[in-house]
Amino acid sequence: YKELFFEGDVPRRYKELVRYRLSLIHGCQFCNRNNRASSLEAGLTEADLDAMEDFENGPFSEADKAAIALAEQLALTNMGGALTPPLYA
């Protein structure tokens, strides 16, 4: 867990965006609460997190939006999820 979220080459901001979006999709209140706190520690703002449901129109960079879109493809509820070439880029 530590290696996945706090080490490696991918900036923590993107990891936290993915983790928080997944917890919202999956509906885990325990995860939402803890992931929200972790996201705030990583530099995301309350406004960022509140805009997650409509992220395409939120205060996110294109890289942020790609990370959130990736989370939607990884969600357990998306059995047909796919990493398309545009999303990969």
N, C-alpha and C positions, 0 to 999 in steps of 0.2 A: 504494500500500500504506500509506504513512504517512498520507495523508488519510483512508483508510477506517478504519484502526484507532486512530489517535491524534488525530484532529480531528473536528469536527462536534458535533452536539447529543446524540447517543446516548452515554450514559456508557460509558466503556471497560470497566467490569465486564461489561456485557451483551455487548459485542463479544467479549470474551475467553471468556465462557461459550459463545457460539455457535461460536467458532473451535475451542476445545478439544473440544467435543462432536462437531463435524464431523470432526476429526482422529481421534477415537476410532472413530467410525462407519466412516470410510474406511480405517482400519487403517494409517495411515502413521506408523511409529515415529519417523522424523525429525521430522515435524510434531508428533507427540505430545510429544516431548521439548522442542522449542522453544516450543510453545504452552503447555505446562505452566509453563515458566519465565516466560513472558510473563504468564500468568494470576497467578502468585504475585507478580510485580512490580506488578500492578494491584490487589492487595489480597485476592485469593482465598486461601483456606488450603489446606493439604494435605488436610484433612478434606473441604473442599468438592469438591476435584478427585477424591478417592477415592470420593465419593458420586455421581459423575456417572452411572454406569450405572443407578442406581435413584434418579434425581433427585426423583421424586415423593415419596419418603419421606426425602429428604436434608435437610440444614440450609439449605434455600433459601427465599427469600421467594417470594411469588406472581409477582413480576416476574421473578425469576431463573428460575423454572420455565417461564414463558412464553417467555423467551429460549431456553432449552434445547429446549423443544418446537418452537419455530420452526426451530432447527437441524435437528431430525429431519425436518421438512418440506422443508428445503432440500438434504438429503443427496442425493448422486448416486445412491445405491442406492434412493431412494424416487421412482420414476418417476411415481407418482400423488400426489405431495405437493401440499398445498393450504393456503392461508391461509384458514382458516374464520373466520366472523364472531366466534366466541368467542375464538379465538386472536388475532385482530386487536385485539379489545378489550383 
